[in-house]
Amino acid sequence: MRTMILAAGRGERMRPLTDVCPKPLLPAGGLPLIGWHLRRLADAGFREVVINHAWLGEQIERTLGDGSSWGVSIRYSPEAQALETAGGIAQALPMLGDDPFLVINGDIWCDWNPARARTIGDQLTALGWLAWCVLVDNPEHHPKGDFLLDGGRLDGGRHDGGLDAGATLADADAPRLTFSGIGIYHPQLFASVASGSRAPLAPLLRQAAAQGRAGAERHDGRWTDVGTPQRLARLDAQLTNPDAPSRAPDKP
């Protein structure tokens, strides 16, 4: 199974740190954020990794090189301007192959075991599904969440005051969870996205969920969305101190 790490974002909320350093290279616990992903992928036996980049992308290539020092082989998908999540994945599809692949946001920290992605990929193929998302409890900065989890299926539920296609009135009071930034996708999920075009991921996931072709699981371990300098500092402190509480930063 191949993997893609998303590293093209500008990191506006992380400024001024990201004025001179791309967000995935910001250090936490002695490693760049993206290094934690590469280490976990290598430990889980993944070897082929695609990384997209835009803002200060040359720093990412210069720092990570061909990936050999991390135990993986890296190919890069440069973007003149960030194409958003689905657009970036669609452009990189020729490097990701015809089978389901794992995608990880480069600016998160999570202890989810990527080895699970292989089993999930097999399930997607067997069921004819297009996506599988890892969900987490809502952090303080995102209390309303993104999706419902319904017996192993992803459910768009209520969104922006309305009901998505396939949702029910019962969803109105159902608690939503937050998308972790980790997903396993079939290439067909991106069939409607032209290579080189800007496109967000959420509408594609909601469409697949409405069609009954998207699954999900809840991860109860450690996760943080490293979106601000304050969150980065808290994560760094926790990773540096092995005796710190196991609760992930920014989770209520």
C-alpha beads as a LAMMPS data file, in Angstrom:
LAMMPS data file: protein, C-alpha beads

252 atoms
251 bonds

1 atom types
1 bond types

-500.0 500.0 xlo xhi
-500.0 500.0 ylo yhi
-500.0 500.0 zlo zhi

Masses

1 110.0

Atoms # bond

1 1 1 0.000 0.000 0.000
2 1 1 1.223 3.495 -0.863
3 1 1 0.913 6.533 1.364
4 1 1 0.526 10.260 0.775
5 1 1 1.413 12.925 3.321
6 1 1 -0.234 16.289 2.738
7 1 1 2.291 19.099 3.180
8 1 1 1.193 21.900 0.838
9 1 1 -0.606 24.229 3.243
10 1 1 0.606 27.752 3.986
11 1 1 0.025 27.517 7.738
12 1 1 -1.403 30.999 8.180
13 1 1 -2.354 30.468 11.823
14 1 1 1.195 29.333 12.600
15 1 1 2.766 32.588 11.488
16 1 1 5.381 33.922 12.060
17 1 1 6.870 30.417 12.416
18 1 1 5.715 29.412 8.944
19 1 1 7.050 32.563 7.305
20 1 1 10.423 30.843 7.130
21 1 1 9.605 27.152 7.658
22 1 1 6.853 24.968 6.148
23 1 1 4.518 23.741 8.861
24 1 1 5.299 19.992 8.477
25 1 1 8.953 20.724 9.253
26 1 1 8.256 22.523 12.532
27 1 1 9.856 20.517 15.354
28 1 1 8.044 18.778 18.195
29 1 1 9.713 16.377 20.582
30 1 1 12.982 16.478 18.671
31 1 1 11.543 15.617 15.261
32 1 1 9.806 17.608 12.533
33 1 1 6.072 16.949 12.565
34 1 1 6.297 15.087 9.284
35 1 1 9.151 13.009 10.689
36 1 1 6.823 11.382 13.201
37 1 1 4.667 10.182 10.306
38 1 1 7.641 8.880 8.350
39 1 1 8.955 7.026 11.396
40 1 1 5.582 5.363 12.070
41 1 1 5.126 4.460 8.412
42 1 1 8.566 2.860 8.227
43 1 1 7.960 0.944 11.475
44 1 1 4.688 -0.363 10.003
45 1 1 6.437 -1.582 6.857
46 1 1 5.343 1.155 4.456
47 1 1 7.997 2.100 1.928
48 1 1 6.434 4.152 -0.885
49 1 1 5.476 7.661 0.236
50 1 1 4.255 10.610 -1.835
51 1 1 4.489 14.125 -0.370
52 1 1 2.864 17.156 -1.974
53 1 1 4.145 20.628 -1.256
54 1 1 3.682 24.240 -2.290
55 1 1 4.760 26.878 0.249
56 1 1 8.536 26.586 0.844
57 1 1 8.381 23.151 -0.710
58 1 1 12.054 23.165 -1.618
59 1 1 12.833 23.062 2.102
60 1 1 10.788 19.882 2.454
61 1 1 12.638 18.190 -0.411
62 1 1 16.026 19.371 0.850
63 1 1 15.322 18.183 4.407
64 1 1 13.739 14.812 3.647
65 1 1 15.556 13.967 0.434
66 1 1 14.685 10.613 -1.090
67 1 1 13.485 9.316 2.271
68 1 1 16.242 6.735 2.694
69 1 1 17.359 8.194 6.030
70 1 1 13.794 7.585 7.295
71 1 1 13.555 4.059 5.902
72 1 1 11.136 4.964 3.099
73 1 1 11.218 6.047 -0.544
74 1 1 9.754 9.513 -1.122
75 1 1 8.362 10.964 -4.335
76 1 1 7.211 14.574 -4.469
77 1 1 4.157 16.187 -6.018
78 1 1 4.914 19.931 -6.222
79 1 1 2.074 22.428 -6.569
80 1 1 2.631 25.948 -7.878
81 1 1 -0.241 26.990 -5.611
82 1 1 -1.822 24.776 -2.983
83 1 1 -4.646 22.784 -4.572
84 1 1 -6.512 21.988 -1.332
85 1 1 -6.776 18.442 -0.093
86 1 1 -8.719 16.689 -2.870
87 1 1 -6.973 18.702 -5.573
88 1 1 -3.567 17.780 -4.228
89 1 1 -4.471 14.100 -3.998
90 1 1 -5.969 14.080 -7.499
91 1 1 -2.788 15.549 -8.968
92 1 1 -0.700 12.882 -7.241
93 1 1 -2.882 9.933 -8.320
94 1 1 -0.436 8.734 -11.018
95 1 1 2.082 8.104 -8.221
96 1 1 -0.443 6.431 -5.914
97 1 1 -1.541 3.563 -8.139
98 1 1 -4.892 1.878 -8.699
99 1 1 -5.470 0.438 -5.233
100 1 1 -6.632 2.127 -2.004
101 1 1 -3.965 4.281 -0.383
102 1 1 -3.390 5.923 2.984
103 1 1 -3.406 9.733 3.336
104 1 1 -2.165 11.629 6.407
105 1 1 -2.229 15.347 7.081
106 1 1 1.342 16.511 7.590
107 1 1 0.403 18.947 10.353
108 1 1 -1.139 16.549 12.872
109 1 1 0.341 14.299 15.540
110 1 1 -1.376 10.985 16.214
111 1 1 -0.516 7.577 17.646
112 1 1 -2.949 5.704 15.364
113 1 1 -1.206 2.614 13.983
114 1 1 -0.877 2.933 10.186
115 1 1 -0.541 -0.837 9.870
116 1 1 -4.349 -0.943 10.141
117 1 1 -4.582 0.772 6.761
118 1 1 -3.777 -2.445 4.907
119 1 1 -6.735 -4.305 6.388
120 1 1 -8.988 -1.303 5.784
121 1 1 -7.810 -1.059 2.179
122 1 1 -8.734 -4.714 1.629
123 1 1 -12.166 -4.032 3.116
124 1 1 -12.716 -1.053 0.814
125 1 1 -11.921 -3.206 -2.189
126 1 1 -14.165 -6.058 -1.038
127 1 1 -17.111 -3.754 -0.284
128 1 1 -16.694 -1.421 -3.236
129 1 1 -16.359 1.534 -0.860
130 1 1 -14.481 4.724 -1.684
131 1 1 -13.252 6.015 1.674
132 1 1 -12.550 5.220 5.305
133 1 1 -11.899 7.992 7.822
134 1 1 -10.313 7.960 11.255
135 1 1 -12.376 10.128 13.628
136 1 1 -11.453 11.545 17.036
137 1 1 -13.193 13.324 19.881
138 1 1 -13.832 16.991 19.165
139 1 1 -10.999 19.266 20.322
140 1 1 -11.693 22.524 22.105
141 1 1 -11.119 24.555 18.953
142 1 1 -13.574 22.455 16.904
143 1 1 -16.441 21.550 19.265
144 1 1 -19.102 20.812 16.622
145 1 1 -17.133 18.095 14.860
146 1 1 -17.396 16.959 11.252
147 1 1 -19.094 13.571 10.850
148 1 1 -21.307 11.033 12.561
149 1 1 -20.142 7.462 13.132
150 1 1 -22.920 4.973 12.499
151 1 1 -21.951 1.373 13.066
152 1 1 -18.688 1.585 11.182
153 1 1 -20.098 3.827 8.483
154 1 1 -19.310 7.467 7.891
155 1 1 -22.388 9.695 8.062
156 1 1 -22.396 13.335 7.005
157 1 1 -25.327 14.105 9.299
158 1 1 -26.279 17.742 9.815
159 1 1 -24.034 20.323 8.237
160 1 1 -24.343 24.112 8.142
161 1 1 -27.882 24.013 9.472
162 1 1 -29.272 21.470 7.032
163 1 1 -29.410 17.754 6.470
164 1 1 -27.088 16.116 3.975
165 1 1 -28.430 13.665 1.422
166 1 1 -29.055 10.373 3.152
167 1 1 -29.232 11.900 6.641
168 1 1 -32.273 11.598 8.847
169 1 1 -34.031 13.932 11.247
170 1 1 -32.664 11.772 14.057
171 1 1 -29.223 13.110 13.156
172 1 1 -30.228 16.539 14.430
173 1 1 -29.213 15.732 18.005
174 1 1 -26.538 13.110 17.316
175 1 1 -23.014 14.065 18.420
176 1 1 -20.468 14.424 15.680
177 1 1 -16.787 13.548 15.786
178 1 1 -13.831 15.320 14.224
179 1 1 -12.016 14.055 11.147
180 1 1 -8.448 13.342 12.252
181 1 1 -6.814 14.053 8.894
182 1 1 -6.124 10.330 8.395
183 1 1 -8.016 8.423 5.718
184 1 1 -7.812 5.500 3.321
185 1 1 -9.189 6.278 -0.125
186 1 1 -9.880 4.504 -3.377
187 1 1 -8.671 6.448 -6.427
188 1 1 -12.235 6.512 -7.756
189 1 1 -13.175 8.907 -4.949
190 1 1 -11.346 11.600 -6.929
191 1 1 -12.722 10.749 -10.390
192 1 1 -14.576 14.071 -10.618
193 1 1 -11.515 16.180 -9.741
194 1 1 -9.454 17.341 -12.703
195 1 1 -5.712 17.152 -12.197
196 1 1 -4.316 20.566 -11.353
197 1 1 -7.636 21.960 -10.081
198 1 1 -8.382 23.191 -6.566
199 1 1 -10.861 21.015 -4.695
200 1 1 -11.696 20.353 -1.018
201 1 1 -12.038 16.833 0.348
202 1 1 -15.113 17.176 2.584
203 1 1 -17.729 17.306 -0.236
204 1 1 -16.327 14.093 -1.733
205 1 1 -16.459 12.339 1.644
206 1 1 -20.031 13.504 2.260
207 1 1 -21.083 12.320 -1.169
208 1 1 -19.512 8.893 -0.607
209 1 1 -21.174 8.705 2.823
210 1 1 -24.559 9.575 1.336
211 1 1 -24.068 6.732 -1.168
212 1 1 -23.267 4.288 1.641
213 1 1 -19.716 3.868 0.339
214 1 1 -17.671 5.332 3.195
215 1 1 -16.613 3.814 6.488
216 1 1 -15.056 5.206 9.640
217 1 1 -13.618 4.318 13.009
218 1 1 -13.080 6.213 16.243
219 1 1 -9.538 6.566 17.535
220 1 1 -9.401 6.984 21.306
221 1 1 -5.647 7.465 21.506
222 1 1 -3.544 10.596 21.286
223 1 1 -4.156 13.145 18.549
224 1 1 -3.594 16.843 18.088
225 1 1 -4.157 19.239 15.235
226 1 1 -1.019 21.384 15.363
227 1 1 -2.703 24.526 14.070
228 1 1 -1.233 27.283 16.236
229 1 1 2.116 28.051 17.877
230 1 1 0.510 27.423 21.272
231 1 1 -0.598 23.919 20.318
232 1 1 2.838 23.206 18.871
233 1 1 4.477 24.303 22.123
234 1 1 2.163 22.086 24.209
235 1 1 2.807 19.105 21.960
236 1 1 6.552 19.678 22.080
237 1 1 6.468 19.832 25.880
238 1 1 4.487 16.621 26.125
239 1 1 6.653 14.675 23.666
240 1 1 9.816 15.915 25.335
241 1 1 8.586 14.802 28.764
242 1 1 7.787 11.071 28.698
243 1 1 6.227 11.317 32.145
244 1 1 3.593 13.824 31.004
245 1 1 -0.074 12.744 31.182
246 1 1 -1.157 10.597 28.234
247 1 1 -4.077 12.862 27.332
248 1 1 -3.360 14.560 23.988
249 1 1 -3.008 18.338 23.951
250 1 1 -6.079 20.305 22.923
251 1 1 -8.565 17.529 23.643
252 1 1 -11.285 18.369 26.179

Bonds

1 1 1 2
2 1 2 3
3 1 3 4
4 1 4 5
5 1 5 6
6 1 6 7
7 1 7 8
8 1 8 9
9 1 9 10
10 1 10 11
11 1 11 12
12 1 12 13
13 1 13 14
14 1 14 15
15 1 15 16
16 1 16 17
17 1 17 18
18 1 18 19
19 1 19 20
20 1 20 21
21 1 21 22
22 1 22 23
23 1 23 24
24 1 24 25
25 1 25 26
26 1 26 27
27 1 27 28
28 1 28 29
29 1 29 30
30 1 30 31
31 1 31 32
32 1 32 33
33 1 33 34
34 1 34 35
35 1 35 36
36 1 36 37
37 1 37 38
38 1 38 39
39 1 39 40
40 1 40 41
41 1 41 42
42 1 42 43
43 1 43 44
44 1 44 45
45 1 45 46
46 1 46 47
47 1 47 48
48 1 48 49
49 1 49 50
50 1 50 51
51 1 51 52
52 1 52 53
53 1 53 54
54 1 54 55
55 1 55 56
56 1 56 57
57 1 57 58
58 1 58 59
59 1 59 60
60 1 60 61
61 1 61 62
62 1 62 63
63 1 63 64
64 1 64 65
65 1 65 66
66 1 66 67
67 1 67 68
68 1 68 69
69 1 69 70
70 1 70 71
71 1 71 72
72 1 72 73
73 1 73 74
74 1 74 75
75 1 75 76
76 1 76 77
77 1 77 78
78 1 78 79
79 1 79 80
80 1 80 81
81 1 81 82
82 1 82 83
83 1 83 84
84 1 84 85
85 1 85 86
86 1 86 87
87 1 87 88
88 1 88 89
89 1 89 90
90 1 90 91
91 1 91 92
92 1 92 93
93 1 93 94
94 1 94 95
95 1 95 96
96 1 96 97
97 1 97 98
98 1 98 99
99 1 99 100
100 1 100 101
101 1 101 102
102 1 102 103
103 1 103 104
104 1 104 105
105 1 105 106
106 1 106 107
107 1 107 108
108 1 108 109
109 1 109 110
110 1 110 111
111 1 111 112
112 1 112 113
113 1 113 114
114 1 114 115
115 1 115 116
116 1 116 117
117 1 117 118
118 1 118 119
119 1 119 120
120 1 120 121
121 1 121 122
122 1 122 123
123 1 123 124
124 1 124 125
125 1 125 126
126 1 126 127
127 1 127 128
128 1 128 129
129 1 129 130
130 1 130 131
131 1 131 132
132 1 132 133
133 1 133 134
134 1 134 135
135 1 135 136
136 1 136 137
137 1 137 138
138 1 138 139
139 1 139 140
140 1 140 141
141 1 141 142
142 1 142 143
143 1 143 144
144 1 144 145
145 1 145 146
146 1 146 147
147 1 147 148
148 1 148 149
149 1 149 150
150 1 150 151
151 1 151 152
152 1 152 153
153 1 153 154
154 1 154 155
155 1 155 156
156 1 156 157
157 1 157 158
158 1 158 159
159 1 159 160
160 1 160 161
161 1 161 162
162 1 162 163
163 1 163 164
164 1 164 165
165 1 165 166
166 1 166 167
167 1 167 168
168 1 168 169
169 1 169 170
170 1 170 171
171 1 171 172
172 1 172 173
173 1 173 174
174 1 174 175
175 1 175 176
176 1 176 177
177 1 177 178
178 1 178 179
179 1 179 180
180 1 180 181
181 1 181 182
182 1 182 183
183 1 183 184
184 1 184 185
185 1 185 186
186 1 186 187
187 1 187 188
188 1 188 189
189 1 189 190
190 1 190 191
191 1 191 192
192 1 192 193
193 1 193 194
194 1 194 195
195 1 195 196
196 1 196 197
197 1 197 198
198 1 198 199
199 1 199 200
200 1 200 201
201 1 201 202
202 1 202 203
203 1 203 204
204 1 204 205
205 1 205 206
206 1 206 207
207 1 207 208
208 1 208 209
209 1 209 210
210 1 210 211
211 1 211 212
212 1 212 213
213 1 213 214
214 1 214 215
215 1 215 216
216 1 216 217
217 1 217 218
218 1 218 219
219 1 219 220
220 1 220 221
221 1 221 222
222 1 222 223
223 1 223 224
224 1 224 225
225 1 225 226
226 1 226 227
227 1 227 228
228 1 228 229
229 1 229 230
230 1 230 231
231 1 231 232
232 1 232 233
233 1 233 234
234 1 234 235
235 1 235 236
236 1 236 237
237 1 237 238
238 1 238 239
239 1 239 240
240 1 240 241
241 1 241 242
242 1 242 243
243 1 243 244
244 1 244 245
245 1 245 246
246 1 246 247
247 1 247 248
248 1 248 249
249 1 249 250
250 1 250 251
251 1 251 252
